[in-house]
């Protein structure tokens, strides 16, 4: 991840002026919904309480790419580090969708407004792949590759489409480069209410996000297929093109960037974790499933950043010490038979001499008392 950050910093200046194949062409219609100049605090901000994490990290050092309809970089709470337009229509966000997603991820906090993003410290990239609510799957695949080439550590894809070889290949290549891909699980579109997989969310290795209601349940419109976690996606407020804000936004499109922001916080706090373990940490620390299609439940930013997971604390056995050199331990010396015999003789002589000394010490005084005469019997003879 550190190497990716260095590459990203080298490419930053080049990326702001990515050339297009031809001169930019104005879109047929660029009339996003009018923005509101004011905004109230969102229930999503109260529920996730991301400010409790900011003493530890705001996502600094992590690059997040928004693959969407562009981002209004004139917004006072949006700070872009780079941008690319793959539609050939200019950088302007003519939908508002990409600007809302960018604000949820990295909206800069302000004292005069209650809105802020999950990870305001990240490097934010805008990869414009569509100029409407619909897009071309080939451009979507190209946008993911562009984000990877520009050093993204996290890619947010709030777009849903069908399975396609180009898209699958772009996703696989990004995952192989240790990039966390967060994607919207999609919204139900079938008239009969059935659900089918949405891509790229349904690909293996992608963190698929469903929409949650203010009470923590799954939104009725949220596709229940292949969901990993939930995040706020109903009645959402965020930044909007035109330097304003929009409220009552619904869709898994707005749930995904909350999780992308959390992924950035995790990557900043735990730079040693690869993309698989980042995804695993986010799912293991979620608040718990609340029904079908909810995955591991509502994402929990504070636990995702701070929780100690025993499975990540790998115990490493101490290395086996090398064998001692042969010179350290001396070979046993065979017994010296000659020395043993001499020692035995000397010991026996010593014992014998000791016996003589003791005898002399006992009997010599007795001899002196008798005048060295032989002892007599205790009985007297008859005359």
HELIX and SHEET records of a PDB file:
HELIX    1   1 UNK A    2  UNK A   15  1                                  14    
HELIX    2   2 UNK A   43  UNK A   48  1                                   6    
HELIX    3   3 UNK A   50  UNK A   53  5                                   4    
HELIX    4   4 UNK A   97  UNK A  106  1                                  10    
HELIX    5   5 UNK A  137  UNK A  149  1                                  13    
HELIX    6   6 UNK A  165  UNK A  176  1                                  12    
HELIX    7   7 UNK A  252  UNK A  269  1                                  18    
HELIX    8   8 UNK A  275  UNK A  284  1                                  10    
HELIX    9   9 UNK A  301  UNK A  306  1                                   6    
HELIX   10  10 UNK A  310  UNK A  312  5                                   3    
HELIX   11  11 UNK A  337  UNK A  369  1                                  33    
SHEET    1   A 7 UNK A  80  UNK A  85  0                                        
SHEET    2   A 7 UNK A 123  UNK A 128  1                                        
SHEET    3   A 7 UNK A  63  UNK A  68  1                                        
SHEET    4   A 7 UNK A 154  UNK A 157  1                                        
SHEET    5   A 7 UNK A 180  UNK A 184  1                                        
SHEET    6   A 7 UNK A 207  UNK A 212  1                                        
SHEET    7   A 7 UNK A 229  UNK A 232  1                                        
SHEET    1   B 2 UNK A 236  UNK A 240  0                                        
SHEET    2   B 2 UNK A 244  UNK A 249 -1                                        
END                                                                             
